[in-house]
Amino acid sequence: MTLTHEVIGERLREARKNVQLSQEAAAMALGLDRTALVKIEKGTRTVTGVELHQLAKLYRRDPAEFLVDQPLQEDPLITLGRIKGNASLEWSKGVAHNVEMLKQAVWLRDALGDPVSALPPTYQLPVPRSYEEAVAQGKEIAVLERERLKLGAGPIPDVANLISSQGIWTAAVPFPDEVSGLFIAHEKYGLAIFVHQRHARVRRRFSYAHEYAHALVDRHRREPEATSTHNKNDFIEKRANAFASELLIPAAGVYESLERMHKGRPSRASAWIWDAAANEAVHHEVRHDSTAQRISVHNVALLAHEYAVSYDVAAIRLKDIDAINKNQLGTLLEQRNQGKQLLQALKMLEHSSNEEQEEQPYLVRQLVMLGIEAFRRDVISAGRFREVCELVSIPYEELMPVAIASKED
């Protein structure tokens, strides 16, 4: 393709439309008259280097994308900015900031010449045709992942950190209320998982695990689709939910926890042993106090705390493994407020959204570490490192001494 002013203008017009900006809004952001931008997009006016850089930043693009021989390709990360096509201003700014951090992290990784991290395996599974098949598939791959990652049956302290260790970018963004998460696979950026930053910690943990299931099974879907109330009944979403439940609170771990609590045993238990003296089998029946065996609200609360899941997820998981019946589940769910009060009183993991609004620093950490390493190896200048600090909203004065110390090692 011959690179002409008309071609560059057309690419700029396409990029502007991808981020749903009007010509008037784009021109105003650059301090130009709308007629000037119209001429640039038509190719009748040359775009200056400064204007090209400003427009690229506004459209969340690399300036070089407009100057290469290849046609402009839509950036799948733009999907983040137009879920359902009605993003708020706050949502758009939050998304743009996280997209920019991700792009800078990828740029630094490539500039350092670091090899792309090994990605988790892809599980080749057919699209589930029923709810039962979806649940069975989700549980199966969760068990396999726990085995591969050598997690045993214990809790996962930081699921987002675990996912990051698998070469997947993770970040929390201000999604619309109906959206909980999004997984994206891209040739340039790799794999990325985004979750709703305003959700309670336990819900974010579940969303990270849910989207991780998509990374393992649905990596080759043609178009990324957010997890939301609009597609919650799709079987692949049910599969991801089953995966998240088994990954975060595995059946084997629940059984072990109940055994430690001396809960969930039948009221009558039979034991058969071999009698060496009589040379025959002997049957013994043991009776347990049925009230002592009953799983109560405080047991569910402690289980939720142990595995860092919500009270409801813990209760439903108990029904899922048949430790309680449907009526017991209904009763326990009605008692959720009492369970949460117990966790608050004991200063354990609180599941309400009020105190769980802390920052999600995973992408920030990755970007800062890459920036320090790039400065240490003279890949970027002090001025470029300052830009990284500004992007992650950490004072340059706090990080520069660390970067200098690393350089002097």
Buried (B, 14 or more C-beta within 10 A) or exposed (E): EEEEBEBBBBBBBBBBEBBBBEBEBBBBBBEBEBEBBBBBBEBEBEBEEEBBEBBBBBBBBBBEBBEEEEEBEEBBBBBBBBBEEEBEEEBBEBBBBBBBBBBBBBBBBEBBEEEEBEBBEEBEBEEBEEEEBBBEBBBBBBBEBBEEBEBEBEBBEEBBEBBBEBBBBBBBBBBBEBBBBBBBBEEEBBBBBBBBBBBBBBBBBBBBBBBBBBBBBBBEEEEBBBBBEEEEEBBBBBBBBBBBBBBBBBBBBBBBBBEEBEBBBEEEEEEEEEEEEEEEEEEEEEEEEEEEBEBBBBBBBBBBBBBBBBBBBBBBBBBBBEBBEEEBBEBBBEBBEBBBEBBBEEEBBBBEEEEBEEEBBBBBEBBBEBBBBBBBEEBBEEEBBBEBBEBBEBEBEEBBEEBBEEEEE
